[in-house]
Structure formats: C-alpha cells, structure tokens
C-alpha cells in the first residue's frame, strides 16, 4: 500500500492536504466507510482518488454526470493515472474494451454511470474483479441524488445499497457538496451508511460574494451586472423555465454577450455541444435551467446569476457553489420579487406529491425567502441553515451596504386589513391600487372603492407597498391561495399583528446603486512582467488544450498558472515547488514552462533563487 501523502506530493504535486482531507483519506485508505459533506472546490475528488491509488485494485466511481466523465478522466490521465469511464456515450466495441481492461486490472480508477453499474452484465463483472481481490473502493459521487426530496433525485441511486449487500468488505465513500439535515439522514439510510464515519467540513465559500437585488426588469439588471462587472468572464445564469432560458440567452447574445441556452428540452447533441463550448472556451455564459451544472468541473466560473429564485436554500447553495471553484473572487447574484414566491408556491400546490412532500417543500421555500429578505449577513443565514455558526462575513451585500430598516407595523396592519376587506381573493397589484386610492375599472367592478382601506396607503409609493406585501409573504403573515388564482390570504400568524401586539420590522427597497469596482481579475496583483507571463502561459495552455481536445483546466488550473507567473521559476528544480504540478505533468510540460518563464517573465540575469528554489521577488 502506497503512502497517501506521497501520492499527493508526487502524483498531484501538492505539498500537503487541506483541512479535513487527510483524516478522510486515512480513514478510507484503512478500509472504513465514509459520508463526506464538503463544499464545491474544496478537493472532494482527492478524498477518493488518493485512497483508490493507495489501496490494491481499482477504485470504482459512480457518477451521474455522463457528459463530464471524459473530462474528469482526461484530467486524471494528465497526472499519469490510469483512468477510464463506462457509460452510454461509448460504442459497444469501446465499452467492451473498457470492460476487458477493468477485468484485467488495467485501471486505477473507473468512472461508471449508475444505470450501467446496476446491469446484470456489469454486476457479474464486478463479482469477478472482487473475487480476484482487485476492488479498492466504491466512491458514490453526488450522493444527494439519492434523496427523493431534492430536485437532483435519480431513481438508480436508491439501488446503490446493493454495493454494501454484495461486497460488504469493500469500503464506500459517499460525497456531496450540499445536504441539509433531512437529506443527510436520507443518504445514510438509503445507502446503508449507518456505520460510516461522517465528515462535515465548513460550508463557507469565502471567495463568493452574495448579492440579492429587488427584481425590476430582471434582464436589464442582469445585462448591467455582466457588462459592468463580468465582461468577458465565464458565468452561469439560471432561469426557472425552458422558454425563459431561450429568450434570455438570445437577448444577451443580441447585446454582445456570448450566451448559450441549455435545458432538458434541447436535442441531446445541442446540449452536448453547448456544454463542451462552455467547458473548453473562455468567456462563455451558459443560460440554463437546473438541468445544467451538477458537478460542473470548470474552476474559473466567475459568476452565477439567478433570474428566478431556486426552490430551496440547499438548491441556492449548490447552484451558487459552481462559481469560483478555483478559490478566486466570484459573485453569486440574484433578482427576487413577490412573483417568484407566488410561482413556486403554486408549483408546490399543483404538484402530484403527497402532503408530506408539500409541507417540506413549503418549509424549504420559506427558509429561502427569509434569506432573500434578511437584514443580517447573508452568509450567516446561509451557513446557519446547514447548522454552522459564523460571524458577519463582510463579503455580501448586507454587510457591505446594510439595508435600511423601518417599523412597518402600521403598514403591515393596513396591508393585512386590505387583503381581508377585499375578500382575500386578490394579488398584490390589486391591493396596491386599493391602498393608493386608484379608482381603476377592476377596483370599481368589485366595489373596492367603498371598502374602509381604500386610499389609506397614500403615504407610501406603489414600489414601497409591493415590497411590504413581498415581505409579509416571506414572513408568513400572508399566504398565496392558488385556488383563487394567487390571491393573498391572512395566516394565523397575522392575528397578533392586526391586534397590535406584535411589531413588524421591514426592509426599505434599495435604490439602484452604481456597479462596484470589478475586483475579480485573478492577475490583479501581478507586476507588468508577471501579467505578461500570465497571458503567455494562458495562450500556451489554450493551444495545448485545443490540440488535445480537453478543457484548459485539464492542462493546468488558473491557480497553478498564477503561481508560476508570480514565482517565474527558471529551472525544473524551482518549478517543482509550484503546487499542482505532479511528476507526469512535470515530465510532459516542465521544460516548456521553464522556457516560457525564461523568455517572457524573468528579469535580465534573474537566475538567483530563494531558499525554496523560487525566483526572488
């Protein structure tokens, strides 16, 4: 058995494990089962890749991400690791070749789709490999797919409990980047991981700046955000419907943004092509439904935007976590309005799910609305949802520009009373007309110009009243009745407010503010020579990636190129100290990188090295 730390040093080129990785690797390498909850970008993959290399035999990785397996395998091969994948994208002959290699011990890691794993043919093949003592471990990636409560549910995942029943001596490691307490319990129960050790890392992604803005012409707001803060950057824009995805992608493209649509209704070949362009090219914005993104292994996504709110805090965390996987600054930006909450509640009410599912779905939506309306640190609320205590982060919109709050008790009472006096059948737009004393045709039709609340709200603007109604829904004082077409009804919780025994603190709508200074340039701290080298390295990497048909990050991550640009090593000995360059990459690319540094980065005569072998600053 090889030493895990030695594998980390020599194969992957890193000097030491990150916080939490070492304990997980040691536990699984020793044969223990594990459930790992670790945020995106924290190095989850190494937690099963290194034990698979350290133990005898092949590590089997179960992944639902067919389209991305090839890139994951390509990245491993760049490190000199014998890896392959087996899924429906392979021809019959190609699949048979992989199966023969698997049976013959030709691989260190094999990625397989769950539906392929569970076939009688493959289970028979597993029996043969296990009987020969050549199964190192099972890694179940994206383990939250086992949860029937989540939007990433995959029925095949429930059947993965067969692995423990059939091969009880083979260690299993289940991994996910997000799971609240209910989902965590479900993973343990469905995968028979009751005796597994649970590793929970901090869910914090400090490099991501969270921002939620009041929805007011969402597409124009999005375009301003991209143009002012992320021009030329890779990003993901999430929309709720397929139609909205296509319209938004075209609208952005017409305005000079390189945007592509992605949703489950597109032809598979179009989806594959768009995903490949996003992964391989720089500066592409993918406009998508939640059908896109799980496990996206693109480290330089600089922003994730939501034009519509997701269904839960868990979904929001998972989707925003696709930004900034390289640890460099990134943005999570979202527009939010009352119609979002109304639409989601209608979807829940009209679904075929049982009452237990609907109750949980409403609870998760309530938690997300509370995050949207928060007057305290967004990150604190986000982490608290996952049971993690934290201090104000200083890197969200609430911390950077605290919202103004006001005593909205009287306004809340007026709004609640207006909803009651008009029969609890009308939405916010109609109630605003009544409160503002607008004698519209509809107000007259229903004789609402005669109710006691007609015109009592002229002290506030329509924008203010819409914000009041939105926050009352988020606070659970008003609920949306989908049977009446979205009418707002009083909840039991509104009684003490109407009686005047419970105060209501509300946020004032934010005025539009100038865009913040862009600070997501990863090379911002480099001197002119360093920036020139950085650009030259990126150009070389792009050429190499294109020639090999792989994404650029498969050759080297941005963080590795930045380290090279900062250190400008002029010898192979110095280059060995740059993180992310293992033995195979050193042999393949080392001399070329050194030549680039000598030609484009080093000061004249800069051969002096510091004690670590790096060029002295």
C-alpha positions as CSV (number, residue, x, y, z in Angstrom):
1,X,0.0,0.0,0.0
2,X,1.4,3.4,-1.0
3,X,1.6,6.3,1.4
4,X,-1.3,8.8,0.7
5,X,0.9,11.9,1.4
6,X,3.5,10.6,-1.0
7,X,0.8,10.2,-3.7
8,X,-0.4,13.7,-3.0
9,X,3.2,15.1,-3.4
10,X,4.4,13.1,-6.4
11,X,1.3,12.4,-8.4
12,X,-0.8,15.6,-7.8
13,X,2.1,18.0,-6.9
14,X,0.6,19.4,-3.7
15,X,2.7,19.7,-0.5
16,X,0.0,18.8,2.0
17,X,-3.7,18.1,2.5
18,X,-6.2,20.8,3.0
19,X,-8.1,21.0,6.3
20,X,-10.2,17.8,6.7
21,X,-8.8,15.9,3.7
22,X,-6.1,14.0,5.5
23,X,-8.4,12.4,8.0
24,X,-10.9,11.3,5.3
25,X,-8.1,9.9,3.1
26,X,-6.6,8.0,6.0
27,X,-10.0,6.6,7.1
28,X,-11.0,5.3,3.7
29,X,-7.5,4.0,2.8
30,X,-7.7,1.9,6.0
31,X,-10.9,0.4,4.8
32,X,-13.6,2.5,6.5
33,X,-16.9,3.7,5.1
34,X,-17.4,7.5,5.0
35,X,-20.0,10.1,4.2
36,X,-18.3,13.3,3.2
37,X,-20.1,16.7,3.1
38,X,-17.6,19.2,1.6
39,X,-18.3,22.4,-0.4
40,X,-17.5,22.6,-4.1
41,X,-13.9,23.5,-4.8
42,X,-12.6,22.0,-1.5
43,X,-11.0,19.0,-3.0
44,X,-13.6,16.2,-2.6
45,X,-12.3,14.2,-5.5
46,X,-8.9,13.7,-3.9
47,X,-10.7,12.1,-0.9
48,X,-11.5,9.0,-3.0
49,X,-8.8,9.3,-5.8
50,X,-5.9,9.0,-3.4
51,X,-7.3,6.1,-1.4
52,X,-8.0,4.3,-4.7
53,X,-4.3,4.8,-5.7
54,X,-3.1,3.8,-2.2
55,X,-5.1,0.6,-2.0
56,X,-4.7,-2.5,-4.1
57,X,-7.0,-2.7,-7.1
58,X,-9.3,-0.3,-8.9
59,X,-11.5,2.4,-7.4
60,X,-15.0,2.4,-8.9
61,X,-16.6,5.9,-9.0
62,X,-20.3,6.1,-9.5
63,X,-21.3,9.4,-11.1
64,X,-24.5,10.6,-12.8
65,X,-22.5,13.1,-14.9
66,X,-22.1,11.2,-18.2
67,X,-21.1,14.2,-20.2
68,X,-18.4,15.2,-17.8
69,X,-16.8,11.8,-17.1
70,X,-14.5,12.2,-20.1
71,X,-13.1,15.5,-18.8
72,X,-12.5,14.1,-15.3
73,X,-10.8,11.1,-16.8
74,X,-8.7,13.3,-19.1
75,X,-7.6,15.3,-16.1
76,X,-6.5,12.2,-14.3
77,X,-4.6,10.9,-17.3
78,X,-2.7,14.2,-17.3
79,X,-1.5,13.3,-13.9
80,X,-0.3,9.9,-15.2
81,X,-3.2,8.0,-13.6
82,X,-4.7,5.0,-15.4
83,X,-8.4,6.1,-15.6
84,X,-11.4,5.3,-17.9
85,X,-15.1,5.7,-18.0
86,X,-18.0,3.5,-18.9
87,X,-21.3,5.0,-19.9
88,X,-23.9,5.1,-22.7
89,X,-21.7,7.5,-24.8
90,X,-19.4,4.7,-25.7
91,X,-19.9,2.4,-28.7
92,X,-20.4,-1.3,-28.0
93,X,-16.8,-2.1,-29.0
94,X,-15.4,0.8,-26.9
95,X,-17.4,-0.3,-23.9
96,X,-16.2,-3.9,-24.3
97,X,-12.6,-2.7,-24.4
98,X,-13.1,-0.8,-21.2
99,X,-14.7,-3.8,-19.5
100,X,-11.8,-6.0,-20.5
101,X,-9.4,-3.5,-19.1
102,X,-11.4,-3.4,-15.9
103,X,-11.4,-7.1,-15.5
104,X,-7.7,-7.3,-16.4
105,X,-6.5,-4.8,-13.8
106,X,-5.6,-2.1,-16.3
107,X,-7.1,0.8,-14.4
108,X,-6.6,2.7,-11.2
109,X,-10.0,4.4,-11.4
110,X,-13.1,3.6,-13.4
111,X,-16.0,6.1,-13.6
112,X,-19.3,4.4,-14.3
113,X,-22.9,5.7,-14.6
114,X,-25.3,4.2,-12.1
115,X,-27.6,2.7,-14.7
116,X,-24.6,0.9,-16.3
117,X,-23.4,-0.3,-12.9
118,X,-26.7,-1.9,-12.0
119,X,-26.9,-4.0,-15.1
120,X,-26.6,-7.8,-14.7
121,X,-23.7,-7.8,-17.1
122,X,-21.7,-5.3,-15.1
123,X,-22.6,-6.8,-11.7
124,X,-21.2,-10.1,-12.9
125,X,-18.1,-8.4,-14.0
126,X,-17.8,-6.8,-10.5
127,X,-18.1,-10.2,-8.9
128,X,-15.1,-11.4,-11.0
129,X,-13.0,-8.4,-10.1
130,X,-14.0,-8.6,-6.4
131,X,-13.2,-12.3,-6.3
132,X,-9.7,-11.6,-7.6
133,X,-9.3,-9.0,-4.7
134,X,-9.0,-6.1,-7.1
135,X,-11.7,-3.8,-5.9
136,X,-10.1,-0.9,-3.9
137,X,-13.2,1.1,-3.1
138,X,-16.6,2.4,-4.2
139,X,-17.0,6.2,-4.4
140,X,-20.6,7.4,-4.8
141,X,-20.3,11.0,-6.1
142,X,-23.2,13.5,-5.9
143,X,-24.7,11.3,-3.1
144,X,-27.6,13.8,-2.6
145,X,-29.1,12.3,-5.8
146,X,-30.4,9.5,-3.6
147,X,-32.8,11.9,-1.9
148,X,-36.4,11.9,-3.1
149,X,-36.9,15.4,-1.6
150,X,-34.3,17.0,-3.8
151,X,-34.5,18.2,-7.4
152,X,-31.5,16.1,-8.4
153,X,-33.2,12.8,-7.4
154,X,-32.0,9.9,-9.6
155,X,-34.0,6.6,-9.0
156,X,-31.0,4.5,-9.9
157,X,-29.1,5.9,-6.8
158,X,-31.6,4.2,-4.4
159,X,-30.5,0.8,-5.7
160,X,-26.8,1.5,-4.9
161,X,-27.4,0.0,-1.5
162,X,-26.7,-3.3,-3.3
163,X,-23.0,-2.5,-3.2
164,X,-22.8,-2.9,0.5
165,X,-25.0,-6.0,0.4
166,X,-23.0,-7.7,-2.3
167,X,-19.5,-6.5,-1.4
168,X,-19.5,-5.8,2.3
169,X,-15.7,-5.7,2.7
170,X,-15.1,-3.1,0.0
171,X,-15.0,0.4,1.6
172,X,-17.5,3.0,0.4
173,X,-17.2,6.8,0.4
174,X,-20.3,8.8,-0.5
175,X,-19.7,12.5,-1.3
176,X,-21.8,15.6,-1.8
177,X,-21.3,19.4,-1.8
178,X,-24.6,20.1,0.0
179,X,-27.0,18.3,2.2
180,X,-29.3,19.7,4.9
181,X,-30.1,17.5,7.9
182,X,-33.0,15.7,6.3
183,X,-31.1,14.9,3.1
184,X,-28.1,13.8,5.2
185,X,-30.2,11.3,7.1
186,X,-31.8,10.0,3.9
187,X,-28.4,9.4,2.3
188,X,-27.3,7.4,5.3
189,X,-30.5,5.4,5.4
190,X,-30.8,4.6,1.7
191,X,-27.1,3.7,1.2
192,X,-26.8,1.7,4.4
193,X,-24.2,4.0,5.8
194,X,-25.3,3.8,9.4
195,X,-21.9,2.6,10.5
196,X,-20.0,5.1,8.3
197,X,-18.0,7.9,9.7
198,X,-19.5,11.3,8.8
199,X,-17.1,14.1,7.8
200,X,-18.7,17.6,7.6
201,X,-16.5,20.4,6.5
202,X,-17.3,24.1,6.8
203,X,-19.9,25.0,4.1
204,X,-18.4,28.5,3.8
205,X,-17.1,29.7,0.4
206,X,-15.5,33.0,1.5
207,X,-14.4,33.9,-2.0
208,X,-18.0,34.1,-3.2
209,X,-19.8,37.5,-2.8
210,X,-23.6,37.0,-2.3
211,X,-25.9,39.7,-3.6
212,X,-29.7,39.7,-3.9
213,X,-31.5,42.6,-5.6
214,X,-35.1,43.6,-5.8
215,X,-36.5,42.5,-9.2
216,X,-37.1,45.4,-11.5
217,X,-36.7,44.5,-15.2
218,X,-34.6,41.5,-14.4
219,X,-33.0,41.0,-17.8
220,X,-31.8,44.6,-18.0
221,X,-30.4,44.2,-14.4
222,X,-28.6,41.1,-15.5
223,X,-27.1,42.7,-18.5
224,X,-25.8,45.7,-16.5
225,X,-24.3,43.3,-13.9
226,X,-22.5,41.3,-16.6
227,X,-21.3,44.3,-18.6
228,X,-20.1,46.3,-15.6
229,X,-18.6,43.6,-13.5
230,X,-18.0,40.4,-15.6
231,X,-17.5,41.4,-19.2
232,X,-15.6,38.5,-20.9
233,X,-16.0,36.2,-17.9
234,X,-17.4,32.7,-17.8
235,X,-20.7,32.5,-15.9
236,X,-24.0,30.6,-15.4
237,X,-27.4,32.2,-15.5
238,X,-30.3,30.1,-14.0
239,X,-33.9,30.6,-15.1
240,X,-37.0,28.7,-14.0
241,X,-38.4,27.7,-17.3
242,X,-37.1,26.5,-20.7
243,X,-38.8,29.3,-22.5
244,X,-37.2,31.9,-20.3
245,X,-33.8,30.3,-20.8
246,X,-34.0,30.5,-24.6
247,X,-35.4,34.1,-24.6
248,X,-32.8,35.3,-22.2
249,X,-29.9,33.6,-24.0
250,X,-30.9,35.2,-27.3
251,X,-31.5,38.6,-25.7
252,X,-28.0,38.5,-24.2
253,X,-26.4,37.3,-27.4
254,X,-28.1,40.2,-29.3
255,X,-26.4,42.6,-26.9
256,X,-22.9,41.2,-27.4
257,X,-22.7,38.6,-24.6
258,X,-21.5,35.2,-25.7
259,X,-24.5,33.3,-24.3
260,X,-25.8,29.8,-25.0
261,X,-29.0,28.1,-23.8
262,X,-29.2,24.8,-22.0
263,X,-32.2,22.8,-20.8
264,X,-33.6,19.3,-21.0
265,X,-35.9,20.1,-23.9
266,X,-33.0,20.7,-26.3
267,X,-31.7,18.0,-28.6
268,X,-29.0,15.9,-26.8
269,X,-26.4,16.8,-29.4
270,X,-27.1,20.6,-28.9
271,X,-26.8,20.2,-25.1
272,X,-23.5,18.3,-25.5
273,X,-22.2,20.9,-27.9
274,X,-23.1,23.9,-25.7
275,X,-21.7,22.2,-22.7
276,X,-18.4,21.5,-24.5
277,X,-18.1,25.1,-25.6
278,X,-18.8,26.3,-22.1
279,X,-16.1,24.0,-20.6
280,X,-13.5,24.5,-23.3
281,X,-13.8,28.2,-24.3
282,X,-13.2,31.3,-22.2
283,X,-15.9,33.9,-21.5
284,X,-19.0,31.8,-22.3
285,X,-22.2,32.5,-20.3
286,X,-24.5,29.5,-20.0
287,X,-28.2,30.4,-19.6
288,X,-29.8,27.3,-18.1
289,X,-32.4,25.5,-16.0
290,X,-31.3,23.4,-13.1
291,X,-30.7,20.6,-15.7
292,X,-27.3,22.1,-16.1
293,X,-24.5,22.3,-13.6
294,X,-24.4,19.4,-11.1
295,X,-20.7,18.5,-10.8
296,X,-19.5,21.1,-13.4
297,X,-15.8,20.8,-13.1
298,X,-14.9,24.3,-14.5
299,X,-12.9,26.1,-11.9
300,X,-12.9,29.6,-13.5
301,X,-16.7,30.4,-13.4
302,X,-16.6,33.9,-12.2
303,X,-20.3,34.4,-11.5
304,X,-23.6,32.5,-11.0
305,X,-26.8,34.6,-11.5
306,X,-30.4,33.7,-10.8
307,X,-33.2,35.5,-12.7
308,X,-35.7,33.4,-10.7
309,X,-35.2,32.2,-7.1
310,X,-34.5,28.5,-6.7
311,X,-36.7,26.2,-4.7
312,X,-34.7,26.0,-1.5
313,X,-31.6,27.2,0.3
314,X,-30.0,23.9,-0.5
315,X,-30.6,24.5,-4.2
316,X,-29.3,28.0,-4.0
317,X,-26.1,27.0,-2.2
318,X,-25.5,24.1,-4.6
319,X,-26.0,26.3,-7.7
320,X,-24.0,29.3,-6.5
321,X,-21.3,27.0,-5.4
322,X,-20.4,26.4,-9.1
323,X,-18.8,29.9,-9.1
324,X,-15.2,30.3,-8.0
325,X,-14.1,26.7,-7.6
326,X,-10.5,27.9,-8.1
327,X,-10.8,29.9,-4.9
328,X,-10.5,33.3,-6.7
329,X,-13.2,36.0,-6.3
330,X,-16.6,35.2,-7.7
331,X,-20.1,36.6,-7.5
332,X,-23.5,35.0,-6.6
333,X,-26.1,37.4,-7.9
334,X,-29.9,37.0,-7.8
335,X,-33.0,39.1,-8.6
336,X,-36.0,38.4,-6.4
337,X,-39.6,39.5,-6.3
338,X,-43.0,38.6,-5.0
339,X,-44.0,36.8,-8.2
340,X,-41.1,34.3,-7.6
341,X,-42.6,33.2,-4.3
342,X,-46.1,33.1,-5.7
343,X,-45.0,31.0,-8.7
344,X,-43.1,28.5,-6.5
345,X,-46.0,28.1,-4.1
346,X,-48.3,27.4,-7.0
347,X,-45.9,24.8,-8.4
348,X,-45.9,23.1,-5.0
349,X,-49.7,23.2,-4.6
350,X,-50.3,21.9,-8.1
351,X,-47.8,19.1,-7.9
352,X,-48.8,15.4,-7.6
353,X,-46.6,15.0,-4.5
354,X,-48.1,13.9,-1.2
355,X,-48.8,16.2,1.7
356,X,-45.6,15.4,3.5
357,X,-43.5,16.4,0.5
358,X,-45.5,19.6,0.0
359,X,-45.1,20.5,3.7
360,X,-41.3,20.1,3.4
361,X,-41.2,22.0,0.1
362,X,-43.1,24.9,1.6
363,X,-40.7,24.9,4.6
364,X,-37.7,25.0,2.4
365,X,-39.1,27.8,0.3
366,X,-39.9,29.8,3.5
367,X,-36.2,29.4,4.5
368,X,-35.1,30.8,1.1
369,X,-37.5,33.7,1.3
370,X,-36.1,34.5,4.7
371,X,-32.6,34.6,3.2
372,X,-33.8,36.9,0.5
373,X,-35.4,39.3,3.0
374,X,-32.6,39.1,5.5
375,X,-31.5,42.3,7.2
376,X,-28.5,40.5,8.6
377,X,-25.4,38.9,6.9
378,X,-26.5,36.6,4.1
379,X,-23.6,34.2,4.7
380,X,-24.5,33.8,8.3
381,X,-28.1,32.8,7.4
382,X,-26.9,30.5,4.7
383,X,-24.4,28.7,6.9
384,X,-26.9,28.6,9.8
385,X,-29.3,26.7,7.5
386,X,-26.7,23.9,7.5
387,X,-26.2,24.1,11.2
388,X,-22.9,26.1,11.1
389,X,-22.4,29.2,13.3
390,X,-20.4,32.1,11.9
391,X,-19.7,35.8,12.2
392,X,-20.8,38.5,9.7
393,X,-18.7,37.9,6.6
394,X,-18.0,41.4,5.3
395,X,-18.4,40.0,1.7
396,X,-22.2,40.1,1.0
397,X,-24.5,42.9,0.0
398,X,-26.0,43.2,3.5
399,X,-22.6,43.5,5.2
400,X,-21.1,45.9,2.5
401,X,-24.2,48.0,2.3
402,X,-26.5,47.4,5.3
403,X,-30.2,47.8,4.3
404,X,-32.3,50.5,6.0
405,X,-35.0,49.1,8.2
406,X,-38.1,50.7,9.5
407,X,-41.0,50.0,11.8
408,X,-43.5,48.6,9.3
409,X,-46.1,47.6,11.9
410,X,-48.7,50.1,10.8
411,X,-48.1,49.5,7.1
412,X,-48.4,45.7,7.8
413,X,-51.7,46.2,9.5
414,X,-53.0,48.3,6.6
415,X,-51.9,45.7,4.1
416,X,-53.4,42.8,6.0
417,X,-56.6,44.6,6.6
418,X,-56.9,45.5,2.9
419,X,-56.4,41.8,2.0
420,X,-59.1,40.9,4.4
421,X,-61.6,43.7,3.4
422,X,-61.3,42.7,-0.3
423,X,-62.2,39.1,0.4
424,X,-58.7,37.6,0.4
425,X,-59.0,36.8,-3.3
426,X,-56.6,39.3,-4.9
427,X,-52.9,39.7,-5.6
428,X,-50.5,42.5,-4.6
429,X,-51.2,44.6,-7.7
430,X,-54.9,45.0,-7.0
431,X,-54.3,45.5,-3.3
432,X,-51.8,48.3,-4.1
433,X,-54.5,50.0,-6.2
434,X,-57.0,49.9,-3.4
435,X,-54.5,51.2,-0.8
436,X,-53.4,54.0,-3.1
437,X,-57.0,55.0,-3.8
438,X,-56.8,54.3,-7.5
439,X,-60.3,54.1,-9.0
440,X,-59.5,51.6,-11.7
441,X,-62.0,49.6,-13.7
442,X,-61.3,46.5,-11.7
443,X,-61.5,48.3,-8.3
444,X,-64.8,49.8,-9.3
445,X,-66.1,46.4,-10.7
446,X,-65.6,44.8,-7.3
447,X,-66.8,47.9,-5.4
448,X,-63.5,48.1,-3.6
449,X,-63.6,51.9,-3.8
450,X,-66.1,51.6,-1.0
451,X,-64.1,49.5,1.5
452,X,-62.5,51.1,4.5
453,X,-59.0,50.6,3.3
454,X,-59.5,52.4,0.0
455,X,-56.9,55.2,-0.2
456,X,-55.4,54.7,3.3
457,X,-52.0,53.9,1.9
458,X,-51.1,57.1,0.0
459,X,-48.2,57.8,2.4
460,X,-46.2,55.1,0.6
461,X,-45.4,54.5,-3.1
462,X,-46.5,51.5,-5.1
463,X,-42.9,50.3,-5.1
464,X,-43.0,50.5,-1.3
465,X,-46.3,48.7,-1.0
466,X,-45.1,45.9,-3.3
467,X,-42.1,45.5,-1.0
468,X,-44.4,45.4,2.0
469,X,-46.5,42.6,0.5
470,X,-43.5,40.7,-0.6
471,X,-42.0,40.8,2.9
472,X,-45.3,39.9,4.6
473,X,-45.4,36.7,2.4
474,X,-41.8,35.9,3.3
475,X,-42.6,36.4,7.0
476,X,-45.6,34.0,6.7
477,X,-48.2,36.7,7.6
478,X,-49.8,36.4,4.2
479,X,-50.1,33.2,2.2
480,X,-50.8,32.7,-1.5
481,X,-54.1,30.9,-2.3
482,X,-53.6,29.3,-5.7
483,X,-57.2,28.2,-5.8
484,X,-58.2,31.8,-6.2
485,X,-55.6,32.5,-8.8
486,X,-52.9,33.8,-6.5
487,X,-54.9,35.8,-4.0
488,X,-53.3,36.8,-0.7
489,X,-54.9,35.4,2.4
490,X,-54.2,36.1,6.1
491,X,-52.4,33.4,8.0
492,X,-52.9,32.5,11.6
493,X,-49.6,34.3,12.4
494,X,-51.1,37.6,11.2
495,X,-53.6,37.8,14.2
496,X,-51.2,39.4,16.7
497,X,-50.0,41.9,14.1
498,X,-53.6,43.0,13.4
499,X,-54.3,43.3,17.1
500,X,-51.3,45.5,17.6
501,X,-49.5,43.1,19.9
502,X,-46.6,42.2,17.6
503,X,-44.3,44.7,15.9
504,X,-43.1,44.2,12.3
505,X,-39.6,45.3,11.2
506,X,-39.3,45.7,7.4
507,X,-36.5,46.4,4.9
508,X,-36.7,49.5,2.7
509,X,-36.4,48.9,-1.0
510,X,-32.9,49.5,-2.2
511,X,-32.2,52.3,-4.6
512,X,-30.2,51.4,-7.7
513,X,-26.5,51.9,-7.0
514,X,-23.6,52.2,-9.3
515,X,-21.8,48.9,-10.0
516,X,-19.0,48.1,-7.7
517,X,-15.4,48.2,-8.9
518,X,-14.5,45.0,-10.6
519,X,-12.1,43.0,-8.4
520,X,-12.3,39.5,-9.9
521,X,-9.2,39.8,-12.0
522,X,-7.1,36.9,-10.8
523,X,-3.9,38.5,-12.0
524,X,-4.6,41.9,-10.4
525,X,-1.6,41.7,-8.0
526,X,1.0,40.8,-10.7
527,X,3.6,43.3,-11.8
528,X,3.8,44.0,-15.6
529,X,6.3,41.2,-16.3
530,X,4.1,38.8,-14.3
531,X,1.0,39.8,-16.2
532,X,2.8,39.4,-19.5
533,X,3.9,35.9,-18.4
534,X,0.4,35.1,-17.2
535,X,-1.1,35.9,-20.6
536,X,1.6,34.0,-22.4
537,X,1.0,30.9,-20.2
538,X,-2.7,31.1,-20.8
539,X,-2.2,31.3,-24.5
540,X,0.1,28.3,-24.5
541,X,-2.4,26.4,-22.3
542,X,-5.2,27.1,-24.6
543,X,-3.2,25.8,-27.6
544,X,-2.4,22.6,-25.7
545,X,-6.0,22.1,-24.6
546,X,-7.2,22.6,-28.2
547,X,-4.7,20.2,-29.6
548,X,-5.8,17.5,-27.1
549,X,-9.5,18.2,-27.2
550,X,-9.8,18.9,-23.5
551,X,-10.8,21.9,-21.3
552,X,-7.9,24.3,-20.5
553,X,-8.0,23.5,-16.8
554,X,-7.2,19.8,-17.5
555,X,-3.7,21.0,-18.5
556,X,-3.2,23.4,-15.6
557,X,-5.7,25.3,-13.3
558,X,-5.5,29.1,-13.2
559,X,-4.2,28.9,-9.7
560,X,-1.2,26.9,-10.9
561,X,-0.5,29.3,-13.8
562,X,-0.8,32.3,-11.4
563,X,1.7,30.6,-9.0
564,X,4.1,30.1,-12.0
565,X,3.6,33.8,-13.1
566,X,4.3,35.0,-9.6
567,X,7.4,32.8,-9.0
568,X,8.7,32.8,-12.5
569,X,10.8,29.7,-12.0
570,X,13.8,29.4,-14.3
571,X,14.7,25.8,-13.5
572,X,12.9,22.5,-13.2
573,X,14.0,22.3,-9.6
574,X,12.3,25.6,-8.9
575,X,9.2,24.6,-10.8
576,X,8.7,21.5,-8.6
577,X,7.8,23.8,-5.7
578,X,4.7,25.2,-7.6
579,X,1.5,23.5,-6.4
580,X,-0.4,21.4,-8.9
581,X,2.5,20.1,-10.9
582,X,2.9,16.4,-10.3
583,X,5.6,14.1,-11.8
584,X,3.7,13.3,-15.0
585,X,3.0,17.0,-15.8
586,X,6.5,17.9,-14.9
587,X,7.8,15.4,-17.4
588,X,5.3,16.4,-20.1
589,X,5.3,20.2,-19.7
590,X,8.1,21.2,-17.4
591,X,10.7,22.3,-19.9
592,X,8.2,24.2,-22.0
593,X,7.0,26.2,-18.9
594,X,10.6,26.9,-17.9
595,X,11.4,28.2,-21.4
596,X,8.3,30.5,-21.3
597,X,9.4,31.9,-17.9
598,X,13.0,32.5,-19.2
599,X,11.7,34.1,-22.4
600,X,8.8,36.2,-21.1
601,X,9.0,36.6,-17.4
602,X,12.4,36.7,-15.9
603,X,14.3,39.9,-15.3
604,X,17.6,40.1,-17.2
605,X,20.1,37.8,-15.4
606,X,17.5,36.7,-12.9
607,X,19.0,33.4,-12.0
608,X,19.2,33.9,-8.3
609,X,16.8,31.7,-6.4
610,X,15.5,31.9,-2.8
611,X,15.7,29.1,-0.3
612,X,12.7,27.4,-1.8
613,X,14.1,27.4,-5.3
614,X,11.8,30.2,-6.5
615,X,12.9,33.3,-8.2
616,X,13.4,36.0,-5.6
617,X,10.9,38.9,-5.9
